[in-house]
């Protein structure tokens, strides 16, 4: 075995500056993107499952729920939001793994912005989910999705999607910090099933009466209706503000909660 | 730089206390580590080793006490203190989905190494830790020993003056363990101060210049390994037998052979007798002659050095915390108990080789 020759004792170390925080976050984001792109599991979760969900809703359920073809335009926004939540939830597993392996401990003892590891998870989730939207939307278009929105409608919808991803991801980060790896892995069921009890897939009117109260007032209904209006080139009206209030609230709980828990979370 | 002290001890810990609820994990821990020294905190699971390391590495705030690393007050200036040390935790905290080189490059970047220095430093560490061949393989395919070496390399990227090693060889096979030991020794030779925690006496003996024996949140003894061992009863001989009734008869012979007051232990499970010795060769010769005369067949003989439990028994007058928890009903399912049994088996195995 070779010996340790520490020839460069006194390596040049730059001191932390305002810029280094940005550099730390870029390094951490690169780390998370590698995690996303290098595991078959993660790739299937990020890309194959959302496309499959879109196919299932439009091809299989689409015919039964509505025979006039308008159902495609109705269901695509809901499916997109479902996919964004499902994709964001994967972040919880990565964060929980980082806690379990002691990686969070190590990052917290570096002379860096400790929370850079969490920001890295969020940036990677944003890029991953925006990328995952592309095949989902392409499949929808192939299946007959014909949104009426012009360029500005698409841009608004894109910005709205960014906000959705950020809010859901920070909530998942909080979940990952609080839960074990196994429990964090089941967070995506919340994001997978909650949208069904909203106006995303069928009109709330068609649900049993006792579900109306929940379906009308849970966050997914205004969020999906806002996205549907934006993609349809229509003005979302008051529902936009309800959706923004929900997303801002979720984002605040997720980000502030994560910061508080992260400061105290120590493995060992 | 005004706060750093270039001549004082590398690590200075005084009156450290930490409790969770009513349970005091640390109950007044004091120790100092000189520059370039290897200091081992030796103790069983739950003694407070990891809590101490977590406080020293700014992860946990103590309820009371003072910590200085390289003269920097860790509690008052954690950000400045983080430049003085690196932590290698109990788990190999390297990313499975990245290659060895990528893990190192990422840490070089996070340690704010100059871009020009990063590549050389990464190559240098891969070489030093015998990982050049696996540099571009993902860590998921690494063995346990390779992961630990990479973990150690990652800690050293910014050449910290102080290194914390929390149970660095737990779960490693003997060969990887020996390899890691020589790496740690070389690090100390090149000027790194090392605080090591371990529950293995042989590890502390092999590596440490000084050992602090920690039990129930307090340091119960400090000294060089030789000083500590001098306080502990010496070697033991363990005779094993094929027949249960031979065990008691042999124990009587052993008791008669030993000096007054010596403790001879019998173990029904392994059909063995354990006796203290000051001259193993002479005692074995004598006991073999006597057992042969009595018609007792000895199936195996092993010489056992003082164990961690012996050290505890001598220094605290009671078995170690681990031994006590083993005695508690149903505690055998606990991983700590399992680990302990495993290390005992490993130890006996080594001893047999030594005796053979």
Interface residues (C-beta under 8 A of the other chain):
Chain A: X1 X2 X3 X4 X5 X6 X7 X8 X9 X10 X11 X12 X13 X14 X15 X16 X20 X23 X24 X27 X28 X30 X31 X34 X35 X38 X39 X101 X102 X103 X105 X106 X107 X108 X109 X110 X111 X112 X116 X266 X267 X268
Chain B: X50 X53 X54 X57 X58 X59 X60 X79 X82 X83 X85 X86 X87 X89 X90 X91 X92 X93 X95 X97 X98 X102 X106 X107 X109 X110 X111 X112 X113 X114 X116 X117 X120 X121 X124 X127 X128 X129 X130 X138 X154 X158 X159 X166 X179 X182 X183 X186 X187 X190 X191
